[in-house]
Amino acid sequence: MTLHAHAQQLDPRTLRDAFGAFPSGVVAVAASVKGQLAGIAASSFTSVSIDPPLVSFSISTTSSTWPLLREADRLGISVLADHHDAVCRQLAGPREERFAGLPFRVTDGGAVLLDEAVATYDCSVHEEVVAGDHVIVLLEVHEVGGGDGEHPLVFHRSAFAKLHRDDLDPARLDGRINGAEVDRGAEKTVAGHSADEDAA
Ligand SMILES: Cc1cc2nc3c(=O)[nH]c(=O)nc-3n(C[C@H](O)[C@H](O)[C@H](O)COP(=O)(O)O)c2cc1C
């Protein structure tokens, strides 16, 4: 049976629920382009490559914002902080209200970076890959910023969540893989990969 035949049998609701089981952060993808502010909230952001520096997110082929946003010389990615839940809803809401009252700065190239983000990336479009009803957008990263926000907003099962302070304490995770104590000095790599590299 082909993959396509499998996909046809899947109920979209069931698939959405399965996708929603995977927790993610949320970013603002935003730019000032042709004199207009354009942006969306996206939970599909992920890191891709160190050399060259690439990140990606997926945008619906029906997006009314992407045709304008993709024209920007530079796109800003801002990792939303855990107090940005209302900001996230605003960035996903009516287009004319998305930036109302939001504190942000615009880089020379036009990337829009939100204040109090956990991290920021100044990017340009590297490649677009059509994938079903979305386009995977690969972005080249030109600059990164530390941001002023401390803790990230988490999106899980269609709801916002926060990480517990304990979850953010590296000392509680260091040296334990699947609950078992390991000697990090001797067992630094897993199957030839640095655990730190792949978890970045
Ligand atoms: C938490 C959250 C995550 C979202 N993630 C994505 C995403 O990864 N890709 C996407 O195309 N839209 C995503 N959206 C929807 C967009 O923010 C936006 O509402 C949508 O693109 C419609 O607006 P547009 O027609 O201006 O593009 C998300 C919305 C929310 C609230």
The ligand as an SDF file (V2000), in Angstrom:
LIG
                    3D

 31 33  0  0  0  0  0  0  0  0999 V2000
    0.1820   28.9400   18.3090 C   0  0  0  0  0  0  0  0  0  0  0  0
    0.0160   29.1490   16.8240 C   0  0  0  0  0  0  0  0  0  0  0  0
    0.9060   28.5470   15.9440 C   0  0  0  0  0  0  0  0  0  0  0  0
    0.7710   28.7240   14.5640 C   0  0  0  0  0  0  0  0  0  0  0  0
    1.6710   28.1320   13.7290 N   0  0  0  0  0  0  0  0  0  0  0  0
    1.5390   28.2550   12.3890 C   0  0  0  0  0  0  0  0  0  0  0  0
    2.4790   27.6520   11.5110 C   0  0  0  0  0  0  0  0  0  0  0  0
    3.4520   27.0310   11.9360 O   0  0  0  0  0  0  0  0  0  0  0  0
    2.2950   27.7990   10.1620 N   0  0  0  0  0  0  0  0  0  0  0  0
    1.2240   28.5020    9.6560 C   0  0  0  0  0  0  0  0  0  0  0  0
    1.0970   28.5900    8.4290 O   0  0  0  0  0  0  0  0  0  0  0  0
    0.3310   29.1030   10.4860 N   0  0  0  0  0  0  0  0  0  0  0  0
    0.4710   29.0140   11.8210 C   0  0  0  0  0  0  0  0  0  0  0  0
   -0.4160   29.6480   12.6600 N   0  0  0  0  0  0  0  0  0  0  0  0
   -1.4570   30.5110   12.0600 C   0  0  0  0  0  0  0  0  0  0  0  0
   -0.8510   31.8800   11.6410 C   0  0  0  0  0  0  0  0  0  0  0  0
   -0.3390   32.5620   12.7760 O   0  0  0  0  0  0  0  0  0  0  0  0
   -1.9150   32.7840   10.9650 C   0  0  0  0  0  0  0  0  0  0  0  0
   -3.0420   32.8790   11.7750 O   0  0  0  0  0  0  0  0  0  0  0  0
   -2.2940   32.1940    9.6220 C   0  0  0  0  0  0  0  0  0  0  0  0
   -1.1440   32.1730    8.7970 O   0  0  0  0  0  0  0  0  0  0  0  0
   -3.4130   32.9800    8.9120 C   0  0  0  0  0  0  0  0  0  0  0  0
   -3.0270   34.2870    8.6230 O   0  0  0  0  0  0  0  0  0  0  0  0
   -2.5090   34.7580    7.1650 P   0  0  0  0  0  0  0  0  0  0  0  0
   -3.5770   34.4370    6.1620 O   0  0  0  0  0  0  0  0  0  0  0  0
   -2.2430   36.2090    7.3480 O   0  0  0  0  0  0  0  0  0  0  0  0
   -1.2480   33.9720    6.8650 O   0  0  0  0  0  0  0  0  0  0  0  0
   -0.3010   29.4980   14.0440 C   0  0  0  0  0  0  0  0  0  0  0  0
   -1.1920   30.1070   14.9410 C   0  0  0  0  0  0  0  0  0  0  0  0
   -1.0410   29.9430   16.3090 C   0  0  0  0  0  0  0  0  0  0  0  0
   -2.0050   30.6120   17.2520 C   0  0  0  0  0  0  0  0  0  0  0  0
  1  2  1  0
  2  3  1  0
  2 30  2  0
  3  4  2  0
  4  5  1  0
  4 28  1  0
  5  6  2  0
  6  7  1  0
  6 13  1  0
  7  8  2  0
  7  9  1  0
  9 10  1  0
 10 11  2  0
 10 12  1  0
 12 13  2  0
 13 14  1  0
 14 15  1  0
 14 28  1  0
 15 16  1  0
 16 17  1  0
 16 18  1  0
 18 19  1  0
 18 20  1  0
 20 21  1  0
 20 22  1  0
 22 23  1  0
 23 24  1  0
 24 25  2  0
 24 26  1  0
 24 27  1  0
 28 29  2  0
 29 30  1  0
 30 31  1  0
M  END
$$$$
